[in-house]
Amino acid sequence: MRLKPLLLAAALAFAPAFASAATTAYAIDANHTQVLFTYAHLGMSHITGSFGKIEGTFDFDAADPTASKIAVTIPIASLSTGVPRLDAHMQSPDMFDMAQFPTATFASTKVSRGADGHLAVAGDLTIHGVTRPVVLDVTVNFVGAHPMSKQPVAGFDATTTIKRSDFGIGYGVPNVGDDVGVRITMEAGVPKAPAKP
């Protein structure tokens, strides 16, 4: 997933409209945001799943994306592989231990311009009570007016790979893959100002 120069130019073009002095505060649209993951199982298949409930906000500066920042919370209860027994096992003490660690979080610490127009978003990822640094390779898909609501919106994709054993989730390694590919797709919008009384 690569950010085309045209998309970056569009983001810059919308900067005067949607980024006043510096950054614009967006609220994540939980209905159109997912965290997807995949891992190898016994060398025979690649299991996939997702977290379907993402909470958080971020400040995005279209004129200078390196000034942007984001912080999100992911309830482990929103995990779904499409297989209820597998979901229950992943949420059990063998793996995420949802009862003790009900959420995962990510908070950015630095945003840099990456290769080919990508953004490299470094931050602290906390899973299973363990915090480790990760870097997200981010593509800006859209910054502008929503085609229906006409409100300011933005859309992003991001990828990274983590080792689950780094977060204290070593069940089944190495037969069950330690490397977990993560793909995030996110939409967000500027909240409407409350109506005046």
N, C-alpha and C positions, 0 to 999 in steps of 0.2 A: 504494500500500500504506500504510494508515494504522493506527495503533495505537488501537484502540477504548478508551474509558475503562474498560470492563469488564476488559480485559486488563491495563491498568495497575493497576487495583485488585487483580486477582488476584496480580500480581507483588508488590505491597506486602503482601498477606495472607500470602504464603509467606515473607516476609522473616524472621520469627522462627524458622522451621523450617530455612531453608537459608542464612542469612547471619548467623553468630553475632556476632562483635564488629564486623566491618566487611564485607569482601568474601568471596565464596566462590570458590575456585579451580576452574575447569572445564577439562576437556580436550576439545578439538574432536573430534567424531565424524566421522572422514574418510569413512565410508560414507554419511553423510547430509548432506554439505556440498559445495556447488559454487560456483564463481565462473563466472558466465555473462557473455558479452560479445557485442555486436552492433555492426556498422558498415555504412555504405552502400558499395555497390560500383557504380561507374560510373553512379550515379543510377538504376539499374535494379532493384537488389535490396538486401536487408539481410541480410548473412551473419551467422550466429551460431556460437558455439563455446563451449567451457567448459574450465575447469581442474578436473580431477576429484580431485586429491590435495592437500588442504590440511593443513598441519601447524601446531600451535601451541596455546597455552593462553590463557585470559583470566580475569580476576578481575571478577566481576559483583556489584554491590551492589544487591539488589532494593529496599532501603529508600531508597537514595540512588544512583541510576544514574550520577550525575555523578562518583562516586568510582571508577567502573569503568575498566578498561584492558584492552587486547588487543594481542597481537603474533602475526603469522602469517607463515609461509613457504610459497610456492607454487612447486613444481618446474615449470619450463617444459616438461619432458618429459611432463607430464600434460595438455598442451594437446590438444584434439580438436575438429575441426569436422565429423567424419564423412567427410572427404575426405582420404585419406592424402597426396596430393601437395600439397594446400594446407597441411596440418599441417607437412610437411617444409619448405615455403617459409617459413612463419611462424617456424619454429625456426632458419632459416638466417641468415647474416650480413646479409641484406637487411632483416631485421626483428628478432626477439628476440635473435638471435645466441646461441643456447643454449650453444654450446661455450664461449663466453667468459663469459656471464652465465646460469648454469644455474637461478637462482631469482629470483623477485620477492618482496618483503617489504612488510609494512605494520605500523607500530607507532603506536598511538594516542598523542596528546599531550594531548588534552582531550576531555571528554564534556560536552555541554550539553543541556539540555532544549530541544527544538525545538517547532515548531508542532503543534497537535493531538495532543500526547502523544508525538510522535516524539522520538528522541534524535539529536543531531548529534554524530557522532564524528569529530573532526579528528585527522589523523595524517600521518605521513611515508610515502609510497609510493615504493618503489624498484623501477624496471624498467629493464633494459638498462644497469645501472650508474648511473642517474640518479635522484636523489631529489627529489620535489616534494611540496608539501603538498596534501592532498585532504580533503574532508569527506564522510562517509558519512551518508545519511539512513536511520536505522535504525528498524525496527518490531520491537517485542518481541512475538513470537507466543505464547510460552508460558513460564512459569516454575513448576515444581512437581514432583510425583512422576511418573515415567514410568509409563504405564498398565500396562505388563507387568512391568518389573523393580522398580518402586516406588522406584528410585534418583532422587536429585535431578537434574533435567535442565532445559535451557532451549533455546528456539528463536528464531531471529531472521531477518529479511530486511533487506537493505540495498541501496541504490542510489546511484550516482554517475555522473558523466560526466567523462571525461578526454580530453585531446588527446594522441594518441600522439607527435606531433612534439615535444611538451614533454619527452619521454623519449628523444629521439634516434632515433625510429622514424618517419622521414618518407617511406618508400618509397611511391610512387604518389600522394602528395598533390598536387593536390586531387581527382584522379579517383577514387581510393580514399579513402573518408572519413577525415578526421583525427579527428573526434569519435567516441569509443568509449563506448557505453553499457555500464555494468557493473551487474550484479545479483548479489547474494550471498545464498545461502540456507544457513543453518547450524544444526546441532544440536550440543549439547555436554552433557556430564554430569560429575558429580563422581566422580572415580576411587574405586573401592572401597578401603577401608583394607586393607592386607595382613593375611592371617590370622596370628594369634598362634601361635608355635611350641608 
